[in-house]
Amino acid sequence: MAEHGEWNQKGATLSDKTAMKDYGVDREFILKGIRAGKLEFQERSINGNPYVVILRRQLEQHIAEELGSDHLSLILNQKKIRTLKKEIKETRLKLQSLELELAALEKKE
């Protein structure tokens, strides 16, 4: 059962599409969890296109139960690696921009 206000917390929910992308599960895996009562969900739509929103905590627990905690750890590690690589790339680009700006200012002196 979802805790009070959990549906409104940032990062606590995700759509079925995001769950499939981030956790490597298919729609049938999510629907199976919903039918079994292991995943609470809300139906929503954007521009008439329906989608399902589930709780991240429950999805991770369901993945650990069905596919094993090692599988969940692997997925979470891969996700963290992608996030860190993206952040490193953005930081390098920002550093290059700052170095160019500094060089231009020093050249004017």
N, C-alpha and C positions, 0 to 999 in steps of 0.2 A: 504494500500500500504506500502511496506517495505521501511524503510528509507535507504538512501544511505549508503552502506557498512554494513548494518545490517547482511547480510548473512555471513560476514567474522568475526564478533565479536565472541569472545569465549563465549560459553554458550547461544548464541542467537538462535541457531538452535538445533533441535534434530530429530532423525530418528523416523519413525512411530513405530518401535519396542520399543524404549526408551519411547516414549509418552504413549504407551499402558501400559508399566510397571510402569512408574512414576506417571501417572495421572489416571490410572484405566479406561481408555476408550478403546473401541475396534476399530478395523481397519475400520469398517463400519462408526463409528462416525467421524473418521478422513476423510474418503472419502466423506461423506455427507458434511462436512465443505468445502472441496475442491470444490465439485460440486456447492455448494451454493456461491462460490466466497469469503468465509470468511477466508480461509486459502490459502496462497500462498505456493507453493511447488517447489521442484526441484527433478528430478528423478536422482538417482545415482545407481551405482552397485559396488560390491566388488566381485572379482573372478567370475563374471558372474551372481551374485545373485542381482537382483534389489531391491531397497528400495526407500522410499520417505523421503525427508527431509523437515521439516516445521519449521516455526518460533515459538519459545516458547511463545513470547508475544501474537501472534495471537491465538495460541492454548488455552492459559489461558483465553483470552477474549471470545473465542468461548464456552469454558466450562462454564464460568460464565453466558453467555447468554442462553445456552441450558439447563444446569443442575442447575444453580443458583450459586450465589456467595458464599453461605454457603458451598456448596459442594466443590467448589474450595478451600476455606479456610481450610476445613477439610483435603483435599488431601495435600495441601502445609504444613500444620502442621504435618501430619503424616510423610511426606518426611523429614522435619526438625528434627523430633524426631529420625528417623532412622539414619540420618547423625550424630547427636550429640551422640547417643549411640555408633556408630562405632568409632567416634573420642575418646570417653571416654575409650573404650576398648583398642584402640591402645595406648593411653597415659598410661594406667595402665600397659600394657605389656612392654612399654619402661621404665617406672619407676621400674618395677621388675628387668629388665635387668641391669639398672644402679645401683640398690641396690646390686645385686649380684656382679657386677664388683667392687663396693666400698668395699664390705665385703672381697673380695679376695685380694684387695690391702692392706687393713688394717691388714689382717691376715699375710701378708708378712713382715710387719714392725716389 
